[in-house]
Structure formats: C-alpha cells, structure tokens
C-alpha cells in the first residue's frame, strides 16, 4: 500500500552518513517549518534506548544530524518526531 500524503510528510527518514553521523529528515516529502505548522522535535533511538531529542527551530529545515561515535552496523535505529498539528510519528 502506498503511503498517504500525511505519512510522506511526517514519517522520519533515517540516513547513516558514516563516522557515526546519522541524519533524520522529516519526511520523504519535506514537512513545513512555519509558525502555524512545524516540527517541534526529533528523537533518535538506538536499540530501543533514546540517544537524544533535538528541537527544530521554526524556519529551519526539518532535518537534523545526530552523532553516535560508537555506532555499529548491527545497531537498530528508530526515530520519532512531533508535529504541532499532526502529533507523534515514528520511523518504520
Ligand atoms: Fe504536520
């Protein structure tokens, strides 16, 4: 089943960039970052434990980089984000 428009704009996309850098983008279709409609924060989890929560400033792109210096290829990553209108979303 194809993702809905809301899913495409909200589901976090995780990208391992090497050297322990992990970028999380909201979402496949960029989410608005306006006062009226924006992403409050993004959280990254490694092996079900939270790594960090980072806020996203209004007006800045809804994409953020986390640093996990000892990240291993077998580590399982998951991200969550909160939209001020559409609530909580998590990566699959
Ligand atoms: Fe939204």
PDB file of the backbone (N, CA, C, O) and the ligand in Angstrom, with CONECT records:
HET    LIG  A 101       1
ATOM      1  N   UNK A   1       0.845  -1.193   0.000  1.00  0.00           N
ATOM      2  CA  UNK A   1       0.000   0.000   0.000  1.00  0.00           C
ATOM      3  C   UNK A   1       0.881   1.243   0.000  1.00  0.00           C
ATOM      4  O   UNK A   1       1.860   1.302   0.743  1.00  0.00           O
ATOM      5  N   UNK A   2       0.554   2.223  -0.808  1.00  0.00           N
ATOM      6  CA  UNK A   2       1.335   3.452  -0.872  1.00  0.00           C
ATOM      7  C   UNK A   2       1.107   4.305   0.374  1.00  0.00           C
ATOM      8  O   UNK A   2       0.007   4.342   0.925  1.00  0.00           O
ATOM      9  N   UNK A   3       2.179   4.996   0.812  1.00  0.00           N
ATOM     10  CA  UNK A   3       1.986   5.883   1.958  1.00  0.00           C
ATOM     11  C   UNK A   3       1.076   7.056   1.600  1.00  0.00           C
ATOM     12  O   UNK A   3       1.093   7.547   0.471  1.00  0.00           O
ATOM     13  N   UNK A   4       0.284   7.495   2.574  1.00  0.00           N
ATOM     14  CA  UNK A   4      -0.585   8.643   2.345  1.00  0.00           C
ATOM     15  C   UNK A   4       0.256   9.917   2.318  1.00  0.00           C
ATOM     16  O   UNK A   4       1.436   9.899   2.667  1.00  0.00           O
ATOM     17  N   UNK A   5      -0.353  11.009   1.904  1.00  0.00           N
ATOM     18  CA  UNK A   5       0.363  12.290   1.857  1.00  0.00           C
ATOM     19  C   UNK A   5       0.836  12.686   3.251  1.00  0.00           C
ATOM     20  O   UNK A   5       1.950  13.184   3.415  1.00  0.00           O
ATOM     21  N   UNK A   6      -0.011  12.464   4.254  1.00  0.00           N
ATOM     22  CA  UNK A   6       0.385  12.785   5.634  1.00  0.00           C
ATOM     23  C   UNK A   6       1.574  11.933   6.071  1.00  0.00           C
ATOM     24  O   UNK A   6       2.500  12.438   6.704  1.00  0.00           O
ATOM     25  N   UNK A   7       1.551  10.646   5.736  1.00  0.00           N
ATOM     26  CA  UNK A   7       2.677   9.763   6.090  1.00  0.00           C
ATOM     27  C   UNK A   7       3.962  10.211   5.413  1.00  0.00           C
ATOM     28  O   UNK A   7       5.030  10.193   6.025  1.00  0.00           O
ATOM     29  N   UNK A   8       3.861  10.614   4.150  1.00  0.00           N
ATOM     30  CA  UNK A   8       5.068  11.042   3.426  1.00  0.00           C
ATOM     31  C   UNK A   8       5.670  12.297   4.033  1.00  0.00           C
ATOM     32  O   UNK A   8       6.887  12.476   3.987  1.00  0.00           O
ATOM     33  N   UNK A   9       4.840  13.178   4.605  1.00  0.00           N
ATOM     34  CA  UNK A   9       5.343  14.427   5.177  1.00  0.00           C
ATOM     35  C   UNK A   9       5.816  14.273   6.613  1.00  0.00           C
ATOM     36  O   UNK A   9       6.524  15.143   7.120  1.00  0.00           O
ATOM     37  N   UNK A  10       5.440  13.177   7.288  1.00  0.00           N
ATOM     38  CA  UNK A  10       5.725  13.073   8.725  1.00  0.00           C
ATOM     39  C   UNK A  10       6.626  11.920   9.125  1.00  0.00           C
ATOM     40  O   UNK A  10       7.312  12.014  10.144  1.00  0.00           O
ATOM     41  N   UNK A  11       6.652  10.845   8.371  1.00  0.00           N
ATOM     42  CA  UNK A  11       7.445   9.696   8.798  1.00  0.00           C
ATOM     43  C   UNK A  11       8.930  10.040   8.699  1.00  0.00           C
ATOM     44  O   UNK A  11       9.419  10.377   7.620  1.00  0.00           O
ATOM     45  N   UNK A  12       9.663   9.955   9.839  1.00  0.00           N
ATOM     46  CA  UNK A  12      11.091  10.290   9.796  1.00  0.00           C
ATOM     47  C   UNK A  12      11.867   9.317   8.908  1.00  0.00           C
ATOM     48  O   UNK A  12      11.608   8.114   8.899  1.00  0.00           O
ATOM     49  N   UNK A  13      12.816   9.869   8.169  1.00  0.00           N
ATOM     50  CA  UNK A  13      13.683   9.076   7.304  1.00  0.00           C
ATOM     51  C   UNK A  13      15.087   9.128   7.898  1.00  0.00           C
ATOM     52  O   UNK A  13      15.654  10.206   8.078  1.00  0.00           O
ATOM     53  N   UNK A  14      15.647   7.946   8.204  1.00  0.00           N
ATOM     54  CA  UNK A  14      16.971   7.857   8.846  1.00  0.00           C
ATOM     55  C   UNK A  14      18.017   7.533   7.802  1.00  0.00           C
ATOM     56  O   UNK A  14      17.836   6.630   6.985  1.00  0.00           O
ATOM     57  N   UNK A  15      19.123   8.279   7.832  1.00  0.00           N
ATOM     58  CA  UNK A  15      20.214   8.026   6.899  1.00  0.00           C
ATOM     59  C   UNK A  15      21.539   7.967   7.658  1.00  0.00           C
ATOM     60  O   UNK A  15      21.944   8.938   8.297  1.00  0.00           O
ATOM     61  N   UNK A  16      22.210   6.810   7.577  1.00  0.00           N
ATOM     62  CA  UNK A  16      23.545   6.683   8.193  1.00  0.00           C
ATOM     63  C   UNK A  16      24.556   7.299   7.241  1.00  0.00           C
ATOM     64  O   UNK A  16      24.663   6.895   6.083  1.00  0.00           O
ATOM     65  N   UNK A  17      25.300   8.284   7.743  1.00  0.00           N
ATOM     66  CA  UNK A  17      26.213   9.010   6.863  1.00  0.00           C
ATOM     67  C   UNK A  17      27.664   8.604   7.045  1.00  0.00           C
ATOM     68  O   UNK A  17      28.540   9.161   6.383  1.00  0.00           O
ATOM     69  N   UNK A  18      27.942   7.659   7.916  1.00  0.00           N
ATOM     70  CA  UNK A  18      29.321   7.257   8.191  1.00  0.00           C
ATOM     71  C   UNK A  18      29.905   8.091   9.319  1.00  0.00           C
ATOM     72  O   UNK A  18      29.356   9.133   9.675  1.00  0.00           O
ATOM     73  N   UNK A  19      31.022   7.631   9.884  1.00  0.00           N
ATOM     74  CA  UNK A  19      31.670   8.313  11.009  1.00  0.00           C
ATOM     75  C   UNK A  19      30.721   8.578  12.172  1.00  0.00           C
ATOM     76  O   UNK A  19      30.899   9.545  12.914  1.00  0.00           O
ATOM     77  N   UNK A  20      29.716   7.726  12.333  1.00  0.00           N
ATOM     78  CA  UNK A  20      28.795   7.871  13.456  1.00  0.00           C
ATOM     79  C   UNK A  20      27.762   8.967  13.285  1.00  0.00           C
ATOM     80  O   UNK A  20      27.004   9.254  14.212  1.00  0.00           O
ATOM     81  N   UNK A  21      27.722   9.580  12.121  1.00  0.00           N
ATOM     82  CA  UNK A  21      26.712  10.618  11.881  1.00  0.00           C
ATOM     83  C   UNK A  21      25.448   9.989  11.318  1.00  0.00           C
ATOM     84  O   UNK A  21      25.487   9.188  10.384  1.00  0.00           O
ATOM     85  N   UNK A  22      24.324  10.379  11.917  1.00  0.00           N
ATOM     86  CA  UNK A  22      23.027   9.879  11.475  1.00  0.00           C
ATOM     87  C   UNK A  22      22.130  11.083  11.224  1.00  0.00           C
ATOM     88  O   UNK A  22      21.902  11.885  12.129  1.00  0.00           O
ATOM     89  N   UNK A  23      21.624  11.214  10.009  1.00  0.00           N
ATOM     90  CA  UNK A  23      20.715  12.333   9.765  1.00  0.00           C
ATOM     91  C   UNK A  23      19.282  11.804   9.773  1.00  0.00           C
ATOM     92  O   UNK A  23      19.000  10.707   9.292  1.00  0.00           O
ATOM     93  N   UNK A  24      18.399  12.610  10.327  1.00  0.00           N
ATOM     94  CA  UNK A  24      16.979  12.269  10.354  1.00  0.00           C
ATOM     95  C   UNK A  24      16.233  13.420   9.686  1.00  0.00           C
ATOM     96  O   UNK A  24      16.342  14.582  10.079  1.00  0.00           O
ATOM     97  N   UNK A  25      15.470  13.046   8.659  1.00  0.00           N
ATOM     98  CA  UNK A  25      14.747  14.027   7.867  1.00  0.00           C
ATOM     99  C   UNK A  25      13.256  13.773   8.011  1.00  0.00           C
ATOM    100  O   UNK A  25      12.815  12.623   8.006  1.00  0.00           O
ATOM    101  N   UNK A  26      12.485  14.831   8.137  1.00  0.00           N
ATOM    102  CA  UNK A  26      11.021  14.728   8.218  1.00  0.00           C
ATOM    103  C   UNK A  26      10.448  15.404   6.978  1.00  0.00           C
ATOM    104  O   UNK A  26      10.573  16.621   6.839  1.00  0.00           O
ATOM    105  N   UNK A  27       9.832  14.661   6.084  1.00  0.00           N
ATOM    106  CA  UNK A  27       9.816  13.221   5.884  1.00  0.00           C
ATOM    107  C   UNK A  27      10.361  12.996   4.481  1.00  0.00           C
ATOM    108  O   UNK A  27      11.311  13.657   4.061  1.00  0.00           O
ATOM    109  N   UNK A  28       9.750  12.053   3.757  1.00  0.00           N
ATOM    110  CA  UNK A  28      10.144  11.828   2.355  1.00  0.00           C
ATOM    111  C   UNK A  28       9.816  13.072   1.532  1.00  0.00           C
ATOM    112  O   UNK A  28      10.604  13.494   0.685  1.00  0.00           O
ATOM    113  N   UNK A  29       8.645  13.651   1.790  1.00  0.00           N
ATOM    114  CA  UNK A  29       8.252  14.957   1.248  1.00  0.00           C
ATOM    115  C   UNK A  29       8.489  15.958   2.379  1.00  0.00           C
ATOM    116  O   UNK A  29       7.926  15.791   3.461  1.00  0.00           O
ATOM    117  N   UNK A  30       9.316  17.007   2.158  1.00  0.00           N
ATOM    118  CA  UNK A  30       9.654  17.898   3.268  1.00  0.00           C
ATOM    119  C   UNK A  30       8.428  18.488   3.975  1.00  0.00           C
ATOM    120  O   UNK A  30       7.476  18.943   3.341  1.00  0.00           O
ATOM    121  N   UNK A  31       8.488  18.464   5.301  1.00  0.00           N
ATOM    122  CA  UNK A  31       7.400  18.994   6.126  1.00  0.00           C
ATOM    123  C   UNK A  31       7.532  20.516   6.242  1.00  0.00           C
ATOM    124  O   UNK A  31       8.657  21.016   6.274  1.00  0.00           O
ATOM    125  N   UNK A  32       6.429  21.273   6.307  1.00  0.00           N
ATOM    126  CA  UNK A  32       6.511  22.720   6.518  1.00  0.00           C
ATOM    127  C   UNK A  32       7.226  23.066   7.827  1.00  0.00           C
ATOM    128  O   UNK A  32       7.160  22.308   8.795  1.00  0.00           O
ATOM    129  N   UNK A  33       7.906  24.207   7.852  1.00  0.00           N
ATOM    130  CA  UNK A  33       8.532  24.685   9.091  1.00  0.00           C
ATOM    131  C   UNK A  33       8.093  26.136   9.305  1.00  0.00           C
ATOM    132  O   UNK A  33       8.908  27.059   9.311  1.00  0.00           O
ATOM    133  N   UNK A  34       6.786  26.307   9.479  1.00  0.00           N
ATOM    134  CA  UNK A  34       6.199  27.629   9.690  1.00  0.00           C
ATOM    135  C   UNK A  34       5.639  27.710  11.103  1.00  0.00           C
ATOM    136  O   UNK A  34       5.372  26.692  11.743  1.00  0.00           O
ATOM    137  N   UNK A  35       5.466  28.944  11.577  1.00  0.00           N
ATOM    138  CA  UNK A  35       4.924  29.150  12.929  1.00  0.00           C
ATOM    139  C   UNK A  35       3.634  28.348  13.126  1.00  0.00           C
ATOM    140  O   UNK A  35       3.434  27.717  14.163  1.00  0.00           O
ATOM    141  N   UNK A  36       2.767  28.385  12.115  1.00  0.00           N
ATOM    142  CA  UNK A  36       1.460  27.736  12.241  1.00  0.00           C
ATOM    143  C   UNK A  36       1.533  26.213  12.138  1.00  0.00           C
ATOM    144  O   UNK A  36       0.653  25.514  12.641  1.00  0.00           O
ATOM    145  N   UNK A  37       2.569  25.702  11.496  1.00  0.00           N
ATOM    146  CA  UNK A  37       2.672  24.264  11.246  1.00  0.00           C
ATOM    147  C   UNK A  37       4.145  23.899  11.150  1.00  0.00           C
ATOM    148  O   UNK A  37       4.814  24.260  10.183  1.00  0.00           O
ATOM    149  N   UNK A  38       4.649  23.188  12.145  1.00  0.00           N
ATOM    150  CA  UNK A  38       6.087  22.887  12.182  1.00  0.00           C
ATOM    151  C   UNK A  38       6.349  21.619  12.996  1.00  0.00           C
ATOM    152  O   UNK A  38       5.445  21.045  13.604  1.00  0.00           O
ATOM    153  N   UNK A  39       7.603  21.209  12.984  1.00  0.00           N
ATOM    154  CA  UNK A  39       8.048  20.054  13.776  1.00  0.00           C
ATOM    155  C   UNK A  39       8.667  20.582  15.071  1.00  0.00           C
ATOM    156  O   UNK A  39       9.575  21.413  15.038  1.00  0.00           O
ATOM    157  N   UNK A  40       8.174  20.099  16.200  1.00  0.00           N
ATOM    158  CA  UNK A  40       8.712  20.553  17.492  1.00  0.00           C
ATOM    159  C   UNK A  40      10.080  19.944  17.783  1.00  0.00           C
ATOM    160  O   UNK A  40      11.018  20.654  18.146  1.00  0.00           O
ATOM    161  N   UNK A  41      10.188  18.640  17.624  1.00  0.00           N
ATOM    162  CA  UNK A  41      11.441  17.957  17.945  1.00  0.00           C
ATOM    163  C   UNK A  41      11.548  16.637  17.206  1.00  0.00           C
ATOM    164  O   UNK A  41      10.572  16.104  16.678  1.00  0.00           O
ATOM    165  N   UNK A  42      12.792  16.124  17.189  1.00  0.00           N
ATOM    166  CA  UNK A  42      13.083  14.802  16.622  1.00  0.00           C
ATOM    167  C   UNK A  42      13.883  14.032  17.672  1.00  0.00           C
ATOM    168  O   UNK A  42      14.806  14.577  18.277  1.00  0.00           O
ATOM    169  N   UNK A  43      13.531  12.782  17.882  1.00  0.00           N
ATOM    170  CA  UNK A  43      14.264  11.908  18.810  1.00  0.00           C
ATOM    171  C   UNK A  43      14.861  10.746  18.036  1.00  0.00           C
ATOM    172  O   UNK A  43      14.230  10.191  17.136  1.00  0.00           O
ATOM    173  N   UNK A  44      16.082  10.388  18.398  1.00  0.00           N
ATOM    174  CA  UNK A  44      16.702   9.208  17.797  1.00  0.00           C
ATOM    175  C   UNK A  44      16.892   8.141  18.871  1.00  0.00           C
ATOM    176  O   UNK A  44      17.313   8.438  19.989  1.00  0.00           O
ATOM    177  N   UNK A  45      16.577   6.901  18.518  1.00  0.00           N
ATOM    178  CA  UNK A  45      16.742   5.756  19.427  1.00  0.00           C
ATOM    179  C   UNK A  45      17.732   4.777  18.817  1.00  0.00           C
ATOM    180  O   UNK A  45      17.733   4.539  17.610  1.00  0.00           O
ATOM    181  N   UNK A  46      18.580   4.211  19.684  1.00  0.00           N
ATOM    182  CA  UNK A  46      19.467   3.126  19.256  1.00  0.00           C
ATOM    183  C   UNK A  46      19.158   1.920  20.115  1.00  0.00           C
ATOM    184  O   UNK A  46      19.223   1.984  21.342  1.00  0.00           O
ATOM    185  N   UNK A  47      18.822   0.822  19.466  1.00  0.00           N
ATOM    186  CA  UNK A  47      18.479  -0.420  20.177  1.00  0.00           C
ATOM    187  C   UNK A  47      17.454  -0.145  21.275  1.00  0.00           C
ATOM    188  O   UNK A  47      17.581  -0.619  22.404  1.00  0.00           O
ATOM    189  N   UNK A  48      16.435   0.633  20.911  1.00  0.00           N
ATOM    190  CA  UNK A  48      15.277   0.957  21.756  1.00  0.00           C
ATOM    191  C   UNK A  48      15.585   1.918  22.899  1.00  0.00           C
ATOM    192  O   UNK A  48      14.700   2.208  23.703  1.00  0.00           O
ATOM    193  N   UNK A  49      16.811   2.416  22.992  1.00  0.00           N
ATOM    194  CA  UNK A  49      17.164   3.392  24.030  1.00  0.00           C
ATOM    195  C   UNK A  49      17.320   4.762  23.371  1.00  0.00           C
ATOM    196  O   UNK A  49      17.932   4.892  22.311  1.00  0.00           O
ATOM    197  N   UNK A  50      16.754   5.779  24.020  1.00  0.00           N
ATOM    198  CA  UNK A  50      16.824   7.113  23.408  1.00  0.00           C
ATOM    199  C   UNK A  50      18.274   7.610  23.414  1.00  0.00           C
ATOM    200  O   UNK A  50      18.979   7.497  24.416  1.00  0.00           O
ATOM    201  N   UNK A  51      18.696   8.154  22.287  1.00  0.00           N
ATOM    202  CA  UNK A  51      20.028   8.748  22.167  1.00  0.00           C
ATOM    203  C   UNK A  51      19.951  10.219  22.554  1.00  0.00           C
ATOM    204  O   UNK A  51      20.721  10.697  23.387  1.00  0.00           O
ATOM    205  N   UNK A  52      19.011  10.929  21.938  1.00  0.00           N
ATOM    206  CA  UNK A  52      18.896  12.362  22.173  1.00  0.00           C
ATOM    207  C   UNK A  52      17.610  12.869  21.537  1.00  0.00           C
ATOM    208  O   UNK A  52      17.111  12.307  20.562  1.00  0.00           O
ATOM    209  N   UNK A  53      17.076  13.967  22.126  1.00  0.00           N
ATOM    210  CA  UNK A  53      15.966  14.689  21.498  1.00  0.00           C
ATOM    211  C   UNK A  53      16.493  16.065  21.090  1.00  0.00           C
ATOM    212  O   UNK A  53      17.104  16.769  21.893  1.00  0.00           O
ATOM    213  N   UNK A  54      16.251  16.436  19.836  1.00  0.00           N
ATOM    214  CA  UNK A  54      16.699  17.744  19.368  1.00  0.00           C
ATOM    215  C   UNK A  54      15.501  18.543  18.866  1.00  0.00           C
ATOM    216  O   UNK A  54      14.647  18.028  18.144  1.00  0.00           O
ATOM    217  N   UNK A  55      15.460  19.807  19.262  1.00  0.00           N
ATOM    218  CA  UNK A  55      14.383  20.691  18.809  1.00  0.00           C
ATOM    219  C   UNK A  55      14.690  21.202  17.407  1.00  0.00           C
ATOM    220  O   UNK A  55      15.850  21.324  17.014  1.00  0.00           O
ATOM    221  N   UNK A  56      13.648  21.493  16.675  1.00  0.00           N
ATOM    222  CA  UNK A  56      13.805  22.082  15.344  1.00  0.00           C
ATOM    223  C   UNK A  56      13.226  23.490  15.378  1.00  0.00           C
ATOM    224  O   UNK A  56      12.066  23.688  15.740  1.00  0.00           O
ATOM    225  N   UNK A  57      14.033  24.451  15.004  1.00  0.00           N
ATOM    226  CA  UNK A  57      13.588  25.852  15.011  1.00  0.00           C
ATOM    227  C   UNK A  57      12.661  26.109  13.838  1.00  0.00           C
ATOM    228  O   UNK A  57      12.860  25.602  12.735  1.00  0.00           O
ATOM    229  N   UNK A  58      11.645  26.909  14.108  1.00  0.00           N
ATOM    230  CA  UNK A  58      10.735  27.334  13.039  1.00  0.00           C
ATOM    231  C   UNK A  58      11.555  28.071  11.975  1.00  0.00           C
ATOM    232  O   UNK A  58      12.382  28.924  12.297  1.00  0.00           O
ATOM    233  N   UNK A  59      11.318  27.733  10.721  1.00  0.00           N
ATOM    234  CA  UNK A  59      12.040  28.380   9.624  1.00  0.00           C
ATOM    235  C   UNK A  59      13.250  27.605   9.154  1.00  0.00           C
ATOM    236  O   UNK A  59      13.763  27.845   8.061  1.00  0.00           O
ATOM    237  N   UNK A  60      13.723  26.646  10.002  1.00  0.00           N
ATOM    238  CA  UNK A  60      14.864  25.816   9.599  1.00  0.00           C
ATOM    239  C   UNK A  60      14.339  24.512   8.990  1.00  0.00           C
ATOM    240  O   UNK A  60      13.243  24.067   9.334  1.00  0.00           O
ATOM    241  N   UNK A  61      15.112  23.900   8.091  1.00  0.00           N
ATOM    242  CA  UNK A  61      14.653  22.632   7.507  1.00  0.00           C
ATOM    243  C   UNK A  61      14.432  21.561   8.581  1.00  0.00           C
ATOM    244  O   UNK A  61      15.152  21.505   9.578  1.00  0.00           O
ATOM    245  N   UNK A  62      13.434  20.726   8.359  1.00  0.00           N
ATOM    246  CA  UNK A  62      13.114  19.669   9.326  1.00  0.00           C
ATOM    247  C   UNK A  62      14.042  18.486   9.112  1.00  0.00           C
ATOM    248  O   UNK A  62      13.598  17.378   8.811  1.00  0.00           O
ATOM    249  N   UNK A  63      15.334  18.732   9.270  1.00  0.00           N
ATOM    250  CA  UNK A  63      16.356  17.693   9.117  1.00  0.00           C
ATOM    251  C   UNK A  63      17.440  17.980  10.139  1.00  0.00           C
ATOM    252  O   UNK A  63      17.851  19.127  10.313  1.00  0.00           O
ATOM    253  N   UNK A  64      17.899  16.944  10.810  1.00  0.00           N
ATOM    254  CA  UNK A  64      18.819  17.169  11.899  1.00  0.00           C
ATOM    255  C   UNK A  64      19.836  16.029  11.951  1.00  0.00           C
ATOM    256  O   UNK A  64      19.523  14.891  11.600  1.00  0.00           O
ATOM    257  N   UNK A  65      21.057  16.345  12.392  1.00  0.00           N
ATOM    258  CA  UNK A  65      22.117  15.333  12.435  1.00  0.00           C
ATOM    259  C   UNK A  65      22.436  14.982  13.890  1.00  0.00           C
ATOM    260  O   UNK A  65      22.621  15.859  14.734  1.00  0.00           O
ATOM    261  N   UNK A  66      22.493  13.681  14.157  1.00  0.00           N
ATOM    262  CA  UNK A  66      22.886  13.168  15.468  1.00  0.00           C
ATOM    263  C   UNK A  66      24.264  12.536  15.330  1.00  0.00           C
ATOM    264  O   UNK A  66      24.634  12.051  14.260  1.00  0.00           O
ATOM    265  N   UNK A  67      25.015  12.547  16.422  1.00  0.00           N
ATOM    266  CA  UNK A  67      26.342  11.936  16.413  1.00  0.00           C
ATOM    267  C   UNK A  67      26.370  10.769  17.398  1.00  0.00           C
ATOM    268  O   UNK A  67      26.095  10.928  18.587  1.00  0.00           O
ATOM    269  N   UNK A  68      26.709   9.601  16.874  1.00  0.00           N
ATOM    270  CA  UNK A  68      26.872   8.409  17.719  1.00  0.00           C
ATOM    271  C   UNK A  68      28.237   7.827  17.377  1.00  0.00           C
ATOM    272  O   UNK A  68      28.340   6.981  16.488  1.00  0.00           O
ATOM    273  N   UNK A  69      29.293   8.267  18.072  1.00  0.00           N
ATOM    274  CA  UNK A  69      30.655   7.886  17.689  1.00  0.00           C
ATOM    275  C   UNK A  69      30.882   6.371  17.645  1.00  0.00           C
ATOM    276  O   UNK A  69      31.657   5.889  16.819  1.00  0.00           O
ATOM    277  N   UNK A  70      30.210   5.612  18.531  1.00  0.00           N
ATOM    278  CA  UNK A  70      30.451   4.163  18.557  1.00  0.00           C
ATOM    279  C   UNK A  70      29.329   3.382  17.865  1.00  0.00           C
ATOM    280  O   UNK A  70      29.086   2.222  18.195  1.00  0.00           O
ATOM    281  N   UNK A  71      28.653   4.011  16.918  1.00  0.00           N
ATOM    282  CA  UNK A  71      27.567   3.342  16.193  1.00  0.00           C
ATOM    283  C   UNK A  71      28.092   2.104  15.463  1.00  0.00           C
ATOM    284  O   UNK A  71      29.118   2.156  14.784  1.00  0.00           O
ATOM    285  N   UNK A  72      27.373   0.995  15.617  1.00  0.00           N
ATOM    286  CA  UNK A  72      27.764  -0.250  14.944  1.00  0.00           C
ATOM    287  C   UNK A  72      26.754  -0.568  13.836  1.00  0.00           C
ATOM    288  O   UNK A  72      25.585  -0.194  13.925  1.00  0.00           O
ATOM    289  N   UNK A  73      27.222  -1.267  12.787  1.00  0.00           N
ATOM    290  CA  UNK A  73      26.304  -1.589  11.680  1.00  0.00           C
ATOM    291  C   UNK A  73      25.080  -2.371  12.144  1.00  0.00           C
ATOM    292  O   UNK A  73      23.999  -2.242  11.570  1.00  0.00           O
ATOM    293  N   UNK A  74      25.254  -3.187  13.191  1.00  0.00           N
ATOM    294  CA  UNK A  74      24.133  -4.018  13.644  1.00  0.00           C
ATOM    295  C   UNK A  74      23.167  -3.269  14.577  1.00  0.00           C
ATOM    296  O   UNK A  74      22.112  -3.802  14.920  1.00  0.00           O
ATOM    297  N   UNK A  75      23.512  -2.056  14.987  1.00  0.00           N
ATOM    298  CA  UNK A  75      22.612  -1.285  15.841  1.00  0.00           C
ATOM    299  C   UNK A  75      21.324  -0.964  15.090  1.00  0.00           C
ATOM    300  O   UNK A  75      21.343  -0.636  13.903  1.00  0.00           O
ATOM    301  N   UNK A  76      20.219  -1.064  15.799  1.00  0.00           N
ATOM    302  CA  UNK A  76      18.921  -0.781  15.187  1.00  0.00           C
ATOM    303  C   UNK A  76      18.519   0.654  15.555  1.00  0.00           C
ATOM    304  O   UNK A  76      18.431   1.008  16.731  1.00  0.00           O
ATOM    305  N   UNK A  77      18.281   1.455  14.533  1.00  0.00           N
ATOM    306  CA  UNK A  77      17.918   2.862  14.745  1.00  0.00           C
ATOM    307  C   UNK A  77      16.433   3.067  14.507  1.00  0.00           C
ATOM    308  O   UNK A  77      15.825   2.438  13.640  1.00  0.00           O
ATOM    309  N   UNK A  78      15.863   3.971  15.308  1.00  0.00           N
ATOM    310  CA  UNK A  78      14.458   4.352  15.143  1.00  0.00           C
ATOM    311  C   UNK A  78      14.371   5.833  15.492  1.00  0.00           C
ATOM    312  O   UNK A  78      15.098   6.314  16.361  1.00  0.00           O
ATOM    313  N   UNK A  79      13.480   6.555  14.815  1.00  0.00           N
ATOM    314  CA  UNK A  79      13.316   7.977  15.102  1.00  0.00           C
ATOM    315  C   UNK A  79      11.839   8.299  15.299  1.00  0.00           C
ATOM    316  O   UNK A  79      10.956   7.686  14.699  1.00  0.00           O
ATOM    317  N   UNK A  80      11.606   9.291  16.169  1.00  0.00           N
ATOM    318  CA  UNK A  80      10.252   9.803  16.371  1.00  0.00           C
ATOM    319  C   UNK A  80      10.283  11.314  16.193  1.00  0.00           C
ATOM    320  O   UNK A  80      11.312  11.956  16.404  1.00  0.00           O
ATOM    321  N   UNK A  81       9.164  11.864  15.811  1.00  0.00           N
ATOM    322  CA  UNK A  81       9.080  13.322  15.742  1.00  0.00           C
ATOM    323  C   UNK A  81       7.689  13.762  16.142  1.00  0.00           C
ATOM    324  O   UNK A  81       6.727  12.995  16.088  1.00  0.00           O
ATOM    325  N   UNK A  82       7.607  15.038  16.550  1.00  0.00           N
ATOM    326  CA  UNK A  82       6.307  15.579  16.925  1.00  0.00           C
ATOM    327  C   UNK A  82       5.994  16.814  16.087  1.00  0.00           C
ATOM    328  O   UNK A  82       6.738  17.794  16.083  1.00  0.00           O
ATOM    329  N   UNK A  83       4.868  16.734  15.378  1.00  0.00           N
ATOM    330  CA  UNK A  83       4.340  17.868  14.618  1.00  0.00           C
ATOM    331  C   UNK A  83       3.354  18.617  15.517  1.00  0.00           C
ATOM    332  O   UNK A  83       2.594  17.987  16.253  1.00  0.00           O
ATOM    333  N   UNK A  84       3.357  19.942  15.467  1.00  0.00           N
ATOM    334  CA  UNK A  84       2.475  20.708  16.363  1.00  0.00           C
ATOM    335  C   UNK A  84       0.999  20.514  16.018  1.00  0.00           C
ATOM    336  O   UNK A  84       0.130  20.789  16.846  1.00  0.00           O
ATOM    337  N   UNK A  85       0.713  20.048  14.818  1.00  0.00           N
ATOM    338  CA  UNK A  85      -0.686  19.820  14.447  1.00  0.00           C
ATOM    339  C   UNK A  85      -1.018  18.329  14.379  1.00  0.00           C
ATOM    340  O   UNK A  85      -2.071  17.904  14.854  1.00  0.00           O
ATOM    341  N   UNK A  86      -0.121  17.538  13.790  1.00  0.00           N
ATOM    342  CA  UNK A  86      -0.442  16.139  13.496  1.00  0.00           C
ATOM    343  C   UNK A  86       0.115  15.134  14.491  1.00  0.00           C
ATOM    344  O   UNK A  86      -0.048  13.927  14.307  1.00  0.00           O
ATOM    345  N   UNK A  87       0.781  15.621  15.559  1.00  0.00           N
ATOM    346  CA  UNK A  87       1.187  14.742  16.651  1.00  0.00           C
ATOM    347  C   UNK A  87       2.429  13.915  16.383  1.00  0.00           C
ATOM    348  O   UNK A  87       3.295  14.286  15.591  1.00  0.00           O
ATOM    349  N   UNK A  88       2.489  12.765  17.078  1.00  0.00           N
ATOM    350  CA  UNK A  88       3.689  11.912  17.069  1.00  0.00           C
ATOM    351  C   UNK A  88       3.720  10.959  15.883  1.00  0.00           C
ATOM    352  O   UNK A  88       2.711  10.369  15.497  1.00  0.00           O
ATOM    353  N   UNK A  89       4.930  10.832  15.317  1.00  0.00           N
ATOM    354  CA  UNK A  89       5.145   9.894  14.206  1.00  0.00           C
ATOM    355  C   UNK A  89       6.466   9.174  14.450  1.00  0.00           C
ATOM    356  O   UNK A  89       7.383   9.739  15.046  1.00  0.00           O
ATOM    357  N   UNK A  90       6.563   7.926  13.990  1.00  0.00           N
ATOM    358  CA  UNK A  90       7.847   7.244  14.112  1.00  0.00           C
ATOM    359  C   UNK A  90       8.223   6.522  12.839  1.00  0.00           C
ATOM    360  O   UNK A  90       7.377   6.163  12.020  1.00  0.00           O
ATOM    361  N   UNK A  91       9.537   6.321  12.700  1.00  0.00           N
ATOM    362  CA  UNK A  91      10.043   5.617  11.517  1.00  0.00           C
ATOM    363  C   UNK A  91       9.641   4.156  11.599  1.00  0.00           C
ATOM    364  O   UNK A  91       9.290   3.658  12.668  1.00  0.00           O
ATOM    365  N   UNK A  92       9.694   3.472  10.464  1.00  0.00           N
ATOM    366  CA  UNK A  92       9.303   2.048  10.457  1.00  0.00           C
ATOM    367  C   UNK A  92      10.518   1.152  10.468  1.00  0.00           C
ATOM    368  O   UNK A  92      10.383  -0.071  10.465  1.00  0.00           O
TER     369      UNK A  92
HETATM  370 FE   LIG A 101       2.296  18.218  10.249  1.00  0.00          FE
END
